[in-house]
Amino acid sequence: QVQLVESGGGLVQPGGSLRLSCAASGSIFSILTMGWYRQAPGKQRELVASITRGGTTNTVDTVKGRFTISRDNAKNTVYLQMNSLKPEDTALYYCNTFPYSPSYWGQGTQVTVSS
């Protein structure tokens, strides 16, 4: 079983940066493909970025060039560096495996981009 705890969200002005962290329990973390997801008010949850156990990454077009996913298998942690934030990036951000497992959703961390 894997438990995931997200942190690092907050209120930031447009153009600002945040770094999200996702700490995972469980010895299988290092073999899992992980993803960051987000859900904006009134919208469905969507994948933002993913990273394989070997470090191959993929980001969706809406954040490409602005967001970077990374992981530290020794620390059982996956990160999301978010730069050049826009108001439309405002959402609750979650990490999960990719594809996601319904039983692994955590509380998420809120990111609000506003002046």
N, C-alpha and C positions, 0 to 999 in steps of 0.2 A: 504494500500500500504506500502511496505517496501523499504527503501533505505539503501544501504550497502556501507561502505567506508573502504577499506583495507589500512593498513599501516604496517611499520616495516621491509620492505624488504631492501636489500642492497647487497653489495659485501662482501663475507666472504671467508676465506681460507678453503680448505678441512679439515674436522674435527671440524670446528667451529660451532657456534650456532647462531640462530636468533629466535626472538619471534614475530610472526605476530599477529596483532589485526584487528578485524572487528567490527566496530561500526555500529549498526543498529538503524534506526528510526522506529517508529511504535509500538503501544502498544501490538501487537500480537507476538512480538519477543519471549517472554517467553514460548509460546506454540509450537513454531516451532522446528522441527529437522533441525539442521544447518550442513553445510558441508564446508570443504575446498577443493578446486579444483586447478589444475595447468595445464598449457599448455606450453609445451616446443616448441621451434622453429621446425616447420615442423611436429608436432604431434598433435593429437586430445587432447582436454581438457579431463582430467581424474579426478575422485574423489580420494582424498588423505585420508580424514578422515571425520567422521560424529559424531554428538552428539545429543542425544534426549533431550527433555525438562527436563527430569529427570536426565540427566547426563550419560546415557549409551553411551559408545563410541565404535567406530569401526575404525580400520585403515587398509589400504591395505598392503599386504605382503611386498611390496618394501620399506615401511617406518616403518614397525612394529618394535617396540623397540627403534626407534630413534625419532619419532614424537609423540607428545601428544596434543590432542585437549581438550579444556576446555571452559567453558562459565561462565559468571557472569550475571545472569538474571537481577539483580538490576541495572547493568550498561549497559544493552542491548549490550553486547560485547561477542564475541567468539574469542578465542585465538588458535594459533598453535605454540607450542614450538617445535623447530627443532634443534636436536642435531646431532653430528657426520655427518655433512653435506658432501655430495659427489658431484662431478661435475655433475653427472646425475640428481641431484635435481634442477639444474638450470632451471628456468621456471618463467612464470608470474603466480602468485598465486591469486586466487579469493575465496571469500566466497559467499555462496548462500544457499538457503534452500536445504534440501534433501528429495525427489528428487528436482532438481533445477527448478526454474521458469525462463523462458527466459527473463522476464521483470525485473529481479532483478540483473542482472550482473552489477558490478561496473567496475572501471578502473583497478582494480587489483594492486598488488604490486610486483615489480620485485625482484627475488632472483637470484643472480649469485654466483656460487661457483667456485672459481678459485684461483690458486696460482700465 
